[in-house]
Amino acid sequence: MNKIIVTIFLGLIVNFSFAKRVKFAVSMLGQDLSPNGIHVTGDFQTSAGYTGGNWQADVTKMVKELDTNIYSIIVDIPAFTKYEYKFVNGDKFYEVEFVPVESRVGYNFNDNRWLFVDSLANDTTFVGAILFAGNAPAGLNLVRYMVDMQTVATIALNGVHLAGNFQSWSPNNIRLYSFGDSIYEIISYVNIGDYEFKYYNGNTLANSEIVPQSCAVNSNREIHVSKDTVLSAVCFSKCSSCYNTGFETVMSMINYTVYPNPSSGFITVNFHDNIIYHHITLTDVTGKEIGNYDIYNDTNFKIEKQALSKGIYFVNVFTGNGLRSSQKLVVN
C-alpha cells in the first residue's frame, strides 16, 4: 500500500513539474452572447483534467471578467507543447468561431488557433483577450513571424527564438514552433508602429543570426505594422527565402464567393479569376471530407445541399498553379 501511495505521489510531482498555467481569454465585443455561456475547446482539455476527451464544446466554460466583455479561464497543462483551440459562443461545436486565415494553423487546411507553451517559468502564459473570430486583442495587430532553418547545420537544443524592441530584446522569452519543413514560427500582438527584431538559434544574444547589410536596419530586421501581418519564411541569416516553401502558398487567397451563405438549399461557388482549373473539397468542422469536385473552364459551380445537416462546413478551393483558400459555409 505504501508503495502505491509513493508511486502516485511521484507521478503527481512529475506532472506538476512539467505543468504550466495558461490563460485562455476572448473578447466578445460586438457579439450576441449565447445564453449557454462562452466556452473554449481544443486538444488541451484532457491534459487539463477534463474528462471525456478533447474538443468538447460544452465542458470548458469561461468566466466573465468583472464589468467587461472578456471571458477567460486558467488551466494547468504541460509545457513545451503546441496546443490547438477555438472559442465557442455557446456550448455546441457548430457555434465555434470562424478563425481568420492569419491566425490558423494553416497547414493542410487546419483552421484552428494554435499556441506554443514555451517555458516552465512560474507565471501564467497569456496571449491576450483575442477578439472572437478575430486575429488579435482589441487595438492590437497580429504579426506572424517565420524563419526557415534548413541551412542551419544543427538546431540548438533549447530551440529557435525571437527577440526585438517590442519585448526588450530578450532572446529567451519567445520560443518558436515548427509544424515541419524546417520553418519555425510564432504569433505576436503589437500596436501599429515600426519594430526591429532578429531570430536566434538558441536563447542567448550570442545565438543571434547575422542579418545581411542589404536588408538590415541597425543590424536587425525591420517591420512596419499597420495591419495584421504574416511575414514570409525568411532564411536564417539571409534576406530572402531559402527556396520556395509552403506556407506562403497556403496563405494565398483565391478570389471567389460562396452564396447564399447561410444556405438552406443549393450552394453556388463563383470564381472571379481567369484560372482554368479549380478543385473544390467540402469538409465539416472535424475535417471530414463531404465531397470533392473538379471544375474546368467554368466561373460558376453549383453544389447541391443533398444530405448536409445543419451546421458549419468549409469550402476549400485549390488551383492548378498552387493557390489555396477556404471559406466557411453555414447550412440552416
N, C-alpha and C positions, 0 to 999 in steps of 0.2 A: 504493500500500500504506500509506504513512504517513497519507494522508487517511482511509483506512478505520479505522486504529487510533485516530486522533484522534476520529473520529465516535463510535466505540464508547466511548471514554473519557469523552467529554462526556455520552453517554447514561447511563453509569453514575453520573456526578456528579449529573445531574438526578434520576435515580431515588432515589439516596441522600439528596439534599437534601429530598425530599418524603416520605421514609420515616419511620416511627415504630415503635419497639419496642412490641409489645403482648403482654401475658402473659395467656393463657387458662389458667384453673385451675378444677378441680372437686373438691369433696369427695365421696368415695364412702362416707361414713359410713352404715352400715346396709345397704349394697348387697352382694349376692352378685356377686363380681367375675368377669367373663368371663376364661377362660384366654387369650383372644386379645388382651387388653390394653384399655386405655381410650383412646379417640380423641376428637378434636373435628373436626367437619365444618362447612363453611359456604361462603359466597361470597367468602371471603378467600383461599382456597387457591391460586388461580392467581397472584394478586398477591404471595403469599408465596413463590412459586417452585416450588410443587408441580406436577408435570406431570400431564396427564390431565384437567384441568378442575376446576371447583368441585364441592362437595357429594359428595366421595368419602369414604366411611365408613372406609376401611381404610388411609389414607395418612398422616394427621397423628396419629401416636401420641404420647400424653402420657407423661411420666416421673414416677414416684413420688418425692415429696419426702421423703427420709430415712425415719424411722420414723413416718410419718403416713398418713392415709387420703386425702391430697391428691395429685392428679396435675396436672401443668402442662406448658406449652410456651411459649416466647417466639418470636414471628415478627416480621419486618420487613414492614410494609405501609403503603401511602400514607395520609397524614393527611388530615383534613377530609373524611372519608368515613364513611358508615354501613355497617356490616357485619352480616350475619345468620349465626347459627351455632346448633349444638346439640352436646351431648356424647353420646358413644356408648359404651355398656357392651359392648364387643366390637368387631367390625370389619364388621358388616353394617348396612345402613341401617334394617332393621326393628328394630334394637337401640337406636335413638336414644331419648333420654329424652322423656317427655311434659311439655312445658313448661307450667307453670301460667299461667292466663289473665293474671294481673297482669304477668308478665314478657314476654309475647308482643309481637310487632309489633302484632298485634290487628286491623289494618285488613284488610278483605277476607278475614277468617278466616286470616290468615297466623299460624301458631303457632310461628314461630322466635323464638329470643332475638335481641336486637339490641344493638349497641354503636356509639356515635359517637366516632371518634377525633378529638379536638377541638384538638390542638396539635402543634407540632413541637419542643416542649421536649426537651432532651437527658436524658430519663428514660424510664421504662417505664410505659406505661398499664396499670394493673392494677385491676380492679374487686373483686377478692377471690375466694376459692375458694368459688364458689356450690355449694350442695348439689345433687347430681344430682337432677333432676326437682323442684327446689325453687326458691324465689324469691330467696334471699339466702344469704350465708355463714352458717355456724352461729353462733347467738347474736345475729344482726342481723336487722333488718326492712327490707323493700323500701319505698321511697317513690317513687312515680312523679309527678313534678311536670309540670304542663301549664299553659301560658299561651296565650291567644288574642290574636294581634297584629293582628286585622283592623281595629281602629280606629286603628292607628298609621299615619301617612301614609307614612313611609319606614323600612324596616328597616335598621339600621346595617350597614355593610359587614363589620364584624368579628363580626356575629351577635348573637343573643339569648342572654343569660347568666342564671345563677342564683347567688346568694350568700346565706349565712346563718351563724348562730352555730355550725353544725355543721362549718363549714370556714373559720372565722376571717374571715368577711366578705370574701372575695377574689373580686371580680366577674370577674376574668379567668381563673379556673380551670375553670369549668363552663360549657361552651357547649351550648346546647340544639339539637335537631334537629327539623326539620319533615317529616312524611310528607305534608303538603299541608293545604289548608283553613285556612291561617294559624295552625295550632296548633303550638307548639314544645314539646318535652318532653325529659325526661331521667330516668334511673333512678338512684337513690342508695341506699345502705345505711347504716342508723344503728341505734344502740341504742334501747331503749324510753326515751321522755322527751319533753319539750316543746322545740320548736325555733321560732326566728324566721327569716324569710327574705324575700327580695324578688326580683323579676325586673328585668332590665336590658336596655334596647335599646342594646347596646354592651357594653363591658367595663371601664368605669371607674365609680367611685362617682357621678360626675355624671350617668351614664346611668340612674340608678335610677328606677323607677316611683314615683308618689306614691300611697301606699295611703290610701284614704279613712278618715277618723276612725272611721266607723261599724263598720269591720271591722279596725281596726288595733290592734296591741299594741306600744307603744313606736315607733309609726310604721311598723311592719313587719307582715307577715303572720305568723300563728302556726299551728302544727300540733302536736297531741298524737299521738305514735306509740306504739301499744300492740300493733300487728299490721301485717302487710303492707298498705300503703295506696296506692290510686290516687286522686289528687286530681282533682277536676273541672277542666275547662279554664276557668279564670277569665280574664276580660277584663283586659288590661294596664291598671293604674291604676284598676281598678274592683273592687267587692266580689263580683260575680257574673259569670255567663257573658255574652258579647256577645249571642248568641242561643242557641237550642238547637242545639248542634253535635254531631258524630257519635260521638266515642269513648265517651262515657258509655253510649250505646245499644249499641255493640258489646260493651262490657264487662258489660252487664246479663245476669244469669243467669236461665235458664228452669228451672223445677222439673220435671225429667223424669229417668227412669232408662233405661239400656240394659242388657239382660240376655238370655241369660247372657253374661258377659264375663270371661274369654275364651270364644269360641264356636266350635263345630265344626259347627254346623248353622244353623237359622234364628235371627234376632235379633228381639227384641221391644223396641219403644220405648213406654214407659208415661208418659203425661203426668199430672202432679199439679196441674193448674190448671183454671180454668173458661174458658179461651180457646177460641173456636170453631174457629179456623183455625190449623194449623201446616203449615209447609213444611219438608221434610227433604231435605238433599243428603248423599250418601255419597261421600267423597273418599279417595284414597290418600295416602301420605306425600309425594308430589310435588305434591299439589294437584289431580290429575286427577279429574274428576267421574265416579264409577262409576254413580250413579243419583240420581234426584230424584223426590220424591213429595209430593202434596198431600193433607192429611188434614183432613176437615171433621167436626165434631161426634163425635169419637171419642177415647177416652182411651188406646187401645191400637192399635199398628200393628206388623205383622209384616213383616220384611224377610227374604226367602229368601236363603240363602247363595249359590245359583246358582254362578257361576264364580269366586267370590272365592278367590284363592290365599292361602296362609299369609302373614301379615304384619300390619301396623298400618294401621287405617283411622280416619276421623273421621266421626262422626255429627253433622252441623251442623243446628241447628233454628232456623227463623225463624218469627215470629208476625206476625199482621196488624197488631199495634199497635207494631211496630218493634223488639221484643226479639230478641236473637240469642244463641246459645250453641253450644258444641261439646264433645263428649266423645270420648275415644279408645276405639276398639274393637280388640281383639286377636282375630284369627282363627287358629285352630290348624289 
